[in-house]
Amino acid sequence: MAQPRKPASRGSRRGRKPTSCTQCHLRKQKCDRNQPCNRCLQRGVAHLCGDSINSNGGFKHSQSPQVVSIAPPSPSPRPRRVTQPPMSPSLGTLFANRGARAFYGSSYFGHQVASRILSEEGQDLPAGISRGRDTLQSFRDESSSFAQVWDLLGLLPRQKSTVDRLVNIFLAEVNWSLDAVHEATFRSSYDEFWGRRFGFDDLANVDLRWLGLLFIILAFGVLLDSPPHPTLDVQREREEASLRFYWAARRAIVIAPSFYGESTDIVRAGLLVTRYLLYTRRVSESWLTIGFASRMAQAQGMHVDGERWRMTRKATEQRRRLWSHIYTIDRMISLALGRPYAINNQFCLTHEPENVWLDDMDDEEANRAVPQPLSLPTPSVLSSLLYRLAQVVGKIQEKCFGMERASYEAVLQLDANLVRWSEQLPPYFRLDNPDTAADDALPFLPWHRLYLHTSFHFARIVLHRPFLLRESITDRFRTSHEACMSSALADLKIRLRTMNSTNADSLRWAFGAHNLFNSAMILGIIAVKNPHSAQAGAILEDLEAYCENLHQDPWLNEFGMAELKVVELCISKAKDSRYTSMTAYPSGTPPEPPGPRIQAVDGSGRMRPSDLESPAMSSDMSSIYWPTVWEDGQFTFPGAADFSTWEQMITGIAEDNYGGQ
């Protein structure tokens, strides 16, 4: 019979006994067993150095982490006071965010920026944060969070001269037209980044928020640095390099909040990432990135005017312009996709930017600067006028494309607001015959004019598009027909005038709102619906010229090719209808078909619920009455790559309207 085991003595332990102090034992590092040990002295946590195991199997320290002092007796007894050790941070103290001003103040629940703590010489360090040679080892450890910094730095070109060239070409060719970054501030951070020490220098000195901004600038710089007529291999190489920098920027701005607080750098980086997606026509993705940028801006209090934070006038104007850009793109993308926008006006207390440019002044000069009249343009005028237009765009989405359908009278009222905005434009930004005398002296004016005009045409077409195919005996929808026609023709004229230019011009051109929609598709559908109208011949000629220019564009991506294919389909359908009419009827106008299909509308011009069948509700797409579906406020264009749906829709419109008007 086996003898029962004797219980082990209370003080005995089996297996290996730790020979390190508590701190080295937690980090699995070799300890010299001094009191305090050398590693704890290097980390600045000598007060925490102690034996890892005591006789009871627990931890003990050589020094007490707290010093307790009791006041001497007095007539009114005082409570016991506990004093924190000098090396321990006091409760509720926020370490300074690197250039980030949090609008919620110095709350204990705010950011604890570990990287800033590491970069400060002589800063009191909490337990567990090391400095020195062990820091470099932890950075290179794949399990360390700072390994992300190593990976991102490895994506930069090896030669600084390459980075210099790409940054310089972006600042010289594109930055001034977008108000993307303040060049002097960016170059100061750029010099600081390349001037940092290497070797055992802490990687916490690398600001990932600014690094994300650098990467997205490099993504644009690669495209700008391409030859005018690249070969297929060179083009593919440039596109792949640009995408690598783009993804590095996305990665940096997502990781950055884990290391730091917010800053304007991460907001500008998110805004440029959104513009990059608009350039590549990935509109659905841009809806996500502009939401991120708006959240980062709100976290810094940009939704409240800088005057309420008692900021300097220069900083206030910079924040106003940055917020207006975010607000405008948020409204435009949401209207294009039919999705909710990220910024709620009810929680914003902002002012539009003034017509004054303070970026090149110091604070004292900025305080004395006087806003210019609107007749003397500055780069700030664009953000101010776009901000006003975006407010109208937000009302369009709320009233016409929300959960309830708006009456046609509401649509006409919103159109009047758009027209009123256009009538208040200064002479150099007029929609018709603008004054171009100052274009040579102010190079930003032509591009700002293009951004304003295309934004207006985009908003007006989207507003009236549900009524483009709607007919009425009293011709009550004539305003929508004419609005869509005029804005689509004006936008196509801008496209034909500004295409086939340099890389920089093409890139600046792609930042306009016309990349949110395609006016050529609208004109193609108009030509299919009215192939025998007086304007149909001229429209088809312009569309053919547009398609020819696109075929010659070496940078046309798959999204542009899909839109080109749809436009060519519209041209083909319209020409077939015109040819059939001319051969079958010598007079050129076929008779009205018997028993035309009448669209059912109520007294307010709204479709009856029974006639509003959504495309998603029908399993047989060929049975859809496309003009009726088009009139549904919830209906948006199919994706350009969904060619089969486009073909069914255009064919249905052509068959329903066969016979001319």
C-alpha positions in Angstrom: 0.0 0.0 0.0 1.4 3.3 -1.1 2.3 5.7 1.7 0.4 8.9 1.8 2.3 12.0 0.6 3.4 14.4 3.2 2.2 17.9 2.8 5.0 20.2 1.7 6.3 22.7 4.1 4.8 26.1 3.8 8.0 27.8 2.9 9.2 25.3 0.3 8.8 25.7 -3.6 9.4 23.2 -6.3 11.1 23.8 -9.6 13.4 26.8 -10.5 13.7 29.5 -8.0 13.8 33.1 -9.3 17.1 34.8 -9.0 15.9 38.2 -10.2 14.3 41.2 -8.6 10.6 41.8 -9.1 11.0 44.1 -12.1 13.6 42.0 -13.9 11.5 38.9 -13.1 8.4 40.4 -14.8 10.5 41.3 -17.9 12.3 38.0 -17.9 15.7 39.8 -17.8 18.9 38.9 -16.2 19.4 40.6 -12.9 22.7 41.3 -11.1 21.0 40.9 -7.7 22.2 44.2 -6.3 19.9 46.4 -4.2 18.8 48.2 -6.3 20.0 46.3 -9.4 21.6 48.0 -12.4 18.6 47.5 -14.7 16.2 49.1 -12.3 18.5 52.1 -12.0 18.6 52.4 -15.8 14.8 52.3 -15.9 14.5 54.8 -13.1 12.4 52.5 -10.9 14.9 51.9 -8.1 12.2 52.2 -5.5 10.4 49.1 -7.0 13.5 46.9 -7.0 13.2 44.1 -4.5 13.2 40.3 -4.0 10.7 38.5 -6.3 9.8 35.8 -3.7 9.6 36.0 0.0 9.1 33.2 2.4 5.3 33.3 1.9 5.6 32.9 -1.9 4.6 36.6 -2.5 6.4 39.7 -3.8 8.2 42.1 -1.6 10.2 45.2 -2.3 13.3 46.6 -0.8 11.7 49.9 -0.4 8.2 50.9 0.4 6.2 52.4 -2.5 4.6 54.9 -0.2 5.8 57.0 2.7 3.3 57.5 5.4 3.7 60.4 7.8 1.4 61.2 10.7 1.1 64.8 11.9 1.9 65.6 15.5 -1.0 66.0 18.0 -3.0 69.2 17.9 -6.2 70.5 19.4 -8.0 69.7 16.2 -6.8 66.3 15.0 -5.8 66.2 11.4 -6.2 63.2 9.1 -3.4 61.0 8.1 -1.6 62.2 5.0 -0.2 59.8 2.4 2.6 61.2 0.3 3.3 59.7 -3.1 7.0 58.8 -3.9 8.9 61.3 -6.0 9.2 58.8 -8.9 5.5 58.1 -9.2 3.1 60.3 -11.2 0.3 61.9 -9.3 -3.2 60.8 -9.9 -5.0 62.8 -12.6 -2.0 64.4 -14.2 -2.0 64.3 -17.9 1.3 64.2 -19.8 1.4 66.8 -22.5 0.1 65.8 -25.9 2.6 66.5 -28.6 1.0 69.6 -30.2 -2.5 68.2 -29.5 -5.0 70.5 -27.7 -7.8 68.3 -26.3 -11.0 70.4 -26.1 -12.2 68.5 -23.0 -9.4 69.8 -20.8 -7.0 67.9 -18.5 -9.4 65.2 -17.4 -7.9 62.2 -15.7 -9.8 60.1 -18.3 -8.0 61.8 -21.2 -5.0 60.6 -23.1 -1.9 59.1 -21.3 0.6 59.6 -24.0 3.3 57.0 -23.4 5.4 58.1 -26.3 5.6 61.7 -25.1 6.7 60.5 -21.7 9.5 58.4 -23.3 10.8 61.3 -25.4 11.1 63.7 -22.4 14.5 63.7 -20.8 14.3 63.6 -17.0 10.6 62.9 -17.0 9.3 60.8 -14.2 8.4 57.4 -15.6 5.7 55.2 -14.3 6.7 51.7 -13.4 7.2 49.4 -16.4 8.4 52.0 -18.9 12.1 51.6 -19.8 14.7 53.7 -21.5 18.1 52.9 -23.0 19.3 49.8 -24.6 16.4 47.7 -23.4 14.1 50.1 -25.2 15.6 49.4 -28.5 15.3 45.7 -28.0 11.6 46.0 -27.1 11.0 48.1 -30.2 12.4 45.4 -32.4 10.5 42.7 -30.7 7.7 41.5 -32.9 5.3 41.3 -29.9 5.9 45.0 -29.1 3.5 47.7 -30.1 6.4 49.8 -31.2 7.2 47.2 -33.9 4.5 49.0 -35.9 6.8 52.1 -36.0 9.7 50.0 -37.3 7.5 48.5 -40.0 6.2 51.9 -41.1 9.7 53.5 -41.2 10.8 50.6 -43.3 8.3 51.7 -46.0 10.1 55.0 -46.6 12.5 55.2 -49.5 16.1 54.5 -48.5 17.4 57.7 -49.9 16.3 61.0 -48.4 16.8 62.7 -51.7 13.9 60.6 -53.1 11.6 61.7 -50.3 12.8 65.3 -50.8 11.9 65.2 -54.5 8.4 63.8 -53.9 7.6 66.2 -51.1 8.8 69.2 -53.1 6.8 68.4 -56.1 3.6 68.0 -54.1 4.1 71.3 -52.3 4.9 73.1 -55.5 2.2 71.6 -57.8 -0.8 70.6 -55.6 -0.7 72.0 -52.1 -1.5 75.6 -52.9 -4.7 74.6 -54.8 -6.0 72.4 -51.9 -4.9 74.2 -48.8 -3.6 70.8 -47.7 -0.8 71.7 -45.3 0.9 74.8 -44.1 4.2 74.5 -45.9 6.5 76.2 -43.3 5.0 74.1 -40.4 5.3 70.9 -42.4 8.9 71.6 -43.4 9.8 72.3 -39.8 8.4 68.9 -38.8 10.1 67.3 -41.8 13.5 68.7 -40.8 13.0 67.5 -37.2 12.1 64.0 -38.4 15.2 63.6 -40.5 17.4 65.3 -37.9 16.6 62.8 -35.2 19.3 60.6 -33.8 19.5 57.0 -34.8 20.9 53.9 -33.1 19.7 53.8 -29.5 17.4 56.8 -30.0 13.8 56.2 -28.8 11.4 55.6 -31.6 8.8 57.4 -29.5 10.2 60.6 -31.1 8.5 59.5 -34.3 5.1 61.1 -34.4 2.9 58.7 -36.3 0.2 61.4 -36.9 2.7 63.4 -38.9 4.2 60.3 -40.5 0.8 59.4 -41.9 0.6 62.9 -43.4 4.0 62.4 -44.9 3.0 59.0 -46.5 -0.1 60.3 -48.2 1.9 63.3 -49.6 4.4 60.7 -51.0 1.5 58.8 -52.5 0.5 62.0 -54.5 4.1 62.8 -55.2 4.8 59.5 -56.9 1.9 60.2 -59.3 3.2 63.8 -60.0 6.7 62.6 -60.5 5.7 60.3 -63.4 6.7 61.2 -67.1 3.9 62.8 -69.2 3.5 59.7 -71.4 4.7 56.7 -69.4 5.0 53.2 -70.7 2.8 50.5 -69.3 5.5 49.2 -67.1 6.4 52.6 -65.7 2.7 53.4 -65.1 2.2 50.2 -63.3 5.3 50.8 -61.2 4.1 54.3 -60.2 0.6 53.2 -59.3 1.9 50.3 -57.1 4.4 52.7 -55.4 1.6 55.2 -54.8 -0.7 52.6 -53.4 2.0 51.4 -51.0 2.4 54.9 -49.6 -1.4 55.2 -49.4 -1.8 52.1 -47.4 1.1 53.1 -45.2 -0.8 56.4 -44.5 -4.0 54.5 -43.7 -2.1 52.3 -41.3 -0.3 55.2 -39.6 -3.4 57.3 -38.9 -5.3 54.2 -37.6 -2.5 53.3 -35.2 -1.6 56.8 -34.2 -4.4 57.3 -31.6 -3.1 54.3 -29.7 0.2 56.2 -29.2 -0.8 59.8 -29.0 -3.7 62.2 -28.7 -5.2 63.9 -31.7 -3.6 66.7 -33.7 -4.3 68.7 -36.9 -1.7 66.5 -38.6 -3.9 63.4 -38.3 -6.9 65.4 -39.5 -5.1 66.7 -42.5 -3.8 63.2 -43.3 -7.4 61.8 -43.1 -8.6 64.6 -45.4 -5.9 63.9 -48.0 -6.6 60.2 -47.8 -10.2 61.0 -48.7 -9.1 63.1 -51.6 -6.9 60.3 -52.8 -9.8 57.9 -52.8 -11.9 60.5 -54.7 -9.1 60.8 -57.2 -9.1 57.0 -57.7 -13.0 57.1 -57.8 -13.4 54.9 -54.8 -16.2 57.0 -53.4 -17.7 54.3 -51.1 -14.4 54.0 -49.3 -14.0 57.7 -49.0 -17.2 57.9 -47.0 -15.5 55.9 -44.3 -12.3 58.0 -44.3 -14.0 61.4 -44.2 -16.0 60.1 -41.2 -12.7 59.2 -39.5 -11.3 62.7 -40.3 -14.4 64.4 -38.9 -14.2 62.4 -35.7 -10.6 63.3 -35.2 -11.5 67.0 -35.8 -14.3 66.9 -33.3 -12.0 65.3 -30.7 -10.0 68.5 -30.9 -13.0 70.7 -30.7 -13.0 72.0 -34.3 -16.8 71.8 -34.2 -16.6 74.7 -31.8 -15.2 77.9 -33.1 -11.6 78.8 -31.9 -12.7 82.1 -30.4 -14.7 80.2 -27.8 -11.5 78.3 -26.9 -9.7 81.7 -26.7 -7.2 80.6 -29.3 -5.0 83.0 -31.4 -6.6 84.5 -34.4 -4.2 82.6 -36.7 -4.9 79.3 -35.2 -8.7 80.0 -35.3 -8.6 80.8 -39.0 -6.6 77.7 -39.8 -9.1 75.5 -37.9 -12.0 77.2 -39.6 -10.6 76.4 -43.1 -9.8 72.9 -42.2 -13.2 72.3 -40.7 -15.0 73.8 -43.7 -13.1 71.4 -46.0 -14.1 68.4 -43.9 -17.7 69.6 -43.6 -18.0 70.2 -47.4 -16.6 66.8 -48.4 -18.7 65.0 -45.8 -21.9 66.6 -47.2 -20.9 65.9 -50.9 -19.9 62.3 -50.4 -23.0 61.5 -48.4 -25.3 63.1 -51.0 -23.5 61.2 -53.8 -23.9 57.8 -52.0 -27.3 58.4 -50.3 -25.7 57.7 -46.9 -25.9 59.6 -43.6 -23.3 62.3 -43.1 -21.0 62.3 -40.1 -21.3 66.0 -38.9 -24.5 67.1 -37.1 -25.2 70.8 -37.2 -27.0 70.7 -33.9 -23.7 70.0 -32.1 -21.6 72.6 -34.0 -20.8 76.2 -33.1 -18.6 77.2 -36.0 -18.1 80.3 -38.1 -17.1 80.3 -41.8 -13.5 81.5 -42.6 -12.9 85.2 -43.2 -11.4 86.5 -46.4 -7.9 86.9 -45.0 -4.7 84.8 -45.2 -2.8 84.7 -42.0 -0.6 81.6 -42.4 2.5 83.5 -43.3 2.1 86.0 -40.4 3.1 85.7 -36.8 0.5 86.0 -34.1 1.0 89.8 -33.6 0.6 90.5 -37.3 -2.4 88.2 -37.6 -4.1 90.0 -34.8 -3.7 93.3 -36.7 -4.7 91.9 -40.1 -8.0 93.2 -41.6 -10.3 90.9 -43.7 -10.3 91.8 -47.4 -13.5 92.6 -49.3 -14.8 89.8 -51.5 -13.6 91.7 -54.6 -10.0 91.0 -53.5 -9.8 87.2 -53.4 -7.5 85.2 -51.1 -7.2 81.4 -50.9 -9.7 81.5 -48.0 -12.6 82.5 -50.2 -13.0 78.9 -51.6 -13.5 77.4 -48.1 -16.0 80.0 -47.2 -18.1 79.7 -50.3 -18.0 75.9 -50.3 -19.1 75.9 -46.7 -22.2 77.9 -47.6 -23.0 75.5 -50.5 -22.5 72.5 -48.2 -25.2 73.8 -45.9 -27.6 73.8 -48.8 -26.4 70.3 -49.8 -27.2 69.1 -46.3 -30.7 70.4 -46.5 -31.2 68.7 -49.9 -30.2 65.3 -48.4 -32.4 65.8 -45.4 -35.6 66.9 -47.2 -35.3 65.0 -50.5 -33.4 61.8 -49.7 -34.3 61.0 -46.2 -36.9 58.6 -44.9 -39.8 60.7 -46.2 -40.2 61.9 -49.8 -40.4 65.6 -50.5 -43.0 67.3 -52.6 -41.9 68.9 -55.8 -42.6 72.3 -54.3 -39.8 71.6 -51.7 -37.5 70.6 -54.5 -38.1 73.9 -56.3 -37.5 75.8 -53.1 -34.1 74.0 -52.6 -33.3 74.7 -56.2 -34.0 78.4 -55.6 -31.5 78.2 -52.7 -28.9 76.8 -55.0 -29.5 79.5 -57.6 -29.4 82.2 -54.9 -26.0 80.9 -53.8 -24.7 81.1 -57.4 -26.0 84.6 -57.8 -24.0 85.7 -54.7 -20.7 84.5 -56.2 -18.1 87.3 -56.8 -17.5 88.2 -60.5 -14.3 86.0 -60.7 -16.4 83.0 -59.7 -19.5 83.6 -61.7 -21.1 80.5 -63.4 -21.5 82.4 -66.7 -18.7 84.5 -68.2 -16.5 84.8 -65.0 -13.9 87.5 -64.8 -10.6 85.9 -65.5 -8.4 89.0 -65.4 -6.7 88.0 -62.1 -6.0 84.3 -63.1 -2.4 84.9 -64.1 -1.6 86.8 -60.9 -3.5 84.4 -58.6 -2.9 80.8 -60.0 -5.3 79.3 -57.5 -8.3 81.2 -58.9 -9.0 78.9 -62.0 -8.9 75.8 -59.9 -11.0 77.2 -57.1 -13.5 78.3 -59.8 -13.6 74.8 -61.1 -14.2 73.3 -57.6 -17.1 75.7 -57.0 -18.7 75.3 -60.4 -18.6 71.5 -60.4 -19.9 71.4 -56.8 -22.9 73.5 -57.8 -23.6 71.3 -60.9 -23.3 68.1 -58.8 -25.7 69.3 -56.2 -28.3 70.6 -58.8 -28.2 67.4 -60.8 -28.6 65.2 -57.8 -31.5 67.3 -56.6 -33.4 67.1 -59.9 -32.4 63.7 -61.1 -35.5 61.8 -59.7 -37.6 64.0 -62.0 -35.5 63.7 -65.1 -37.6 60.9 -66.6 -40.9 62.0 -65.2 -43.5 63.4 -67.6 -46.6 65.6 -66.9 -49.4 66.7 -69.1 -49.0 70.2 -67.7 -45.2 70.1 -68.2 -44.7 70.8 -64.5 -41.4 69.1 -64.3 -39.8 71.2 -67.0 -37.6 73.0 -64.4 -36.0 69.6 -63.5 -35.5 68.7 -67.1 -33.8 72.0 -67.9 -31.7 72.0 -64.7 -30.3 68.6 -65.3 -29.6 69.4 -69.0 -27.9 72.7 -68.3 -25.7 71.5 -65.4 -24.7 68.3 -67.2 -23.7 70.2 -70.3 -21.8 72.8 -68.3 -20.0 70.1 -66.4 -19.1 68.1 -69.6 -17.8 71.4 -71.1 -15.4 71.7 -68.1 -14.3 68.1 -68.5 -13.5 68.6 -72.2 -11.7 71.8 -71.5 -9.4 70.5 -68.7 -8.6 67.0 -69.9 -5.4 65.9 -71.6 -3.1 68.2 -69.6 -0.1 67.6 -67.4 0.0 65.2 -64.5 -0.4 68.1 -62.0 -3.4 69.5 -63.9 -5.0 66.1 -64.1 -4.5 65.6 -60.3 -5.9 69.0 -59.4 -8.8 68.5 -61.8 -9.7 65.2 -60.1 -10.3 66.8 -56.7 -13.5 68.5 -58.0 -17.0 67.3 -57.2 -17.3 66.0 -60.8 -15.5 62.8 -59.6 -18.5 62.1 -57.4 -20.7 61.6 -60.4 -20.5 61.6 -64.2 -22.4 64.2 -66.1 -21.7 62.2 -69.3 -24.0 59.5 -68.0 -26.8 62.0 -67.4 -26.4 63.3 -70.9 -26.3 59.8 -72.3 -29.6 59.0 -70.6 -31.1 62.2 -71.8 -30.1 61.3 -75.4 -31.5 57.8 -75.0 -34.8 59.2 -73.7 -35.1 61.9 -76.3 -33.1 60.6 -79.3 -35.1 62.8 -81.8 -34.8 66.1 -79.9 -33.1 69.1 -81.3 -30.2 68.8 -78.8 -29.6 65.1 -79.2 -27.3 65.4 -82.2 -25.0 67.9 -80.5 -25.1 65.9 -77.2 -24.0 62.7 -79.0 -21.1 64.5 -80.7 -19.8 65.9 -77.3 -20.2 62.5 -75.7 -18.1 60.9 -78.5 -15.4 63.5 -78.0 -15.4 62.8 -74.3 -15.1 59.1 -74.8 -12.2 59.6 -77.3 -10.3 61.7 -74.7 -10.8 59.0 -72.1 -9.4 56.4 -74.4 -6.2 58.5 -74.7 -5.8 58.9 -70.9 -3.0 56.5 -69.8 -4.0 56.8 -66.1 -7.6 55.8 -66.6 -8.4 53.1 -64.0 -11.0 50.4 -63.9 -13.7 52.7 -62.5 -13.2 55.2 -65.3 -13.3 52.4 -67.8 -16.6 51.1 -66.4 -18.1 54.6 -66.7 -16.7 54.9 -70.2 -18.4 51.6 -71.2 -21.8 52.9 -69.9 -21.5 56.2 -71.8 -20.7 54.3 -75.0 -23.7 52.1 -74.4 -25.9 55.2 -74.2 -24.4 56.6 -77.4 -25.1 53.3 -79.2 -28.7 53.1 -78.0 -29.5 56.7 -78.9 -27.9 56.3 -82.4 -29.9 53.1 -83.0 -33.1 54.8 -82.2 -32.2 57.7 -84.4 -31.3 55.4 -87.3 -34.4 53.3 -86.9 -36.6 56.3 -86.9 -34.9 57.8 -90.1 -35.2 54.5 -92.0 -38.7 53.6 -90.9 -40.3 57.0 -91.1 -39.1 59.4 -93.9 -40.4 62.4 -91.9 -37.9 61.5 -89.2 -40.6 61.5 -86.4 -42.5 58.2 -85.7 -46.1 58.4 -84.6 -47.1 58.2 -81.0 -47.4 54.6 -79.8 -50.9 53.6 -78.8 -51.8 53.5 -75.2 -48.8 55.2 -73.5 -48.0 54.2 -70.0 -49.2 56.9 -67.7 -47.1 57.5 -64.5 -49.2 57.7 -61.4 -48.5 60.7 -59.2 -50.5 62.4 -56.4 -51.5 66.0 -56.2 -48.1 67.0 -54.7 -46.1 65.5 -57.6 -45.0 62.5 -55.5 -45.2 58.9 -56.7 -47.9 56.7 -55.2 -46.5 54.0 -52.9 -47.8 51.2 -55.2 -45.7 52.5 -58.1 -42.4 52.8 -56.1 -40.9 49.4 -56.4 -37.3 49.3 -55.4 -34.8 47.4 -57.6 -33.8 45.3 -54.6 -37.4 44.1 -54.3 -37.6 42.5 -57.7 -35.8 39.3 -58.5 -36.3 39.8 -62.3 -34.4 43.0 -63.2 -35.7 42.9 -66.7 -39.3 43.4 -65.5 -38.6 46.7 -63.7 -40.2 49.8 -65.1 -37.0 51.9 -64.9 -38.6 55.3 -65.3 -40.6 54.6 -62.2 -37.7 53.2 -60.3 -35.6 56.3 -61.3 -38.2 58.5 -59.6 -37.8 56.8 -56.3 -35.9 59.1 -54.0 -34.1 56.1 -52.4 -32.8 55.0 -55.8 -29.2 55.7 -56.7 -27.2 54.9 -59.7 -25.9 51.3 -60.0 -22.2 50.9 -59.6 -20.4 51.7 -62.8 -19.0 48.1 -62.8 -22.5 46.7 -62.7 -22.8 46.9 -66.5 -25.7 44.3 -66.7 -27.9 46.5 -64.5 -27.0 49.6 -66.5 -27.8 47.8 -69.8 -31.2 46.7 -68.5 -32.0 50.2 -67.3 -30.9 52.0 -70.5 -32.7 49.4 -72.6 -35.9 49.8 -70.6 -35.7 53.6 -70.9 -35.2 53.4 -74.7 -38.1 51.0 -75.2 -40.4 53.0 -73.0 -39.7 56.2 -74.8 -39.5 54.8 -78.3 -41.4 57.0 -80.7 -39.9 60.3 -79.8 -41.3 63.3 -78.0 
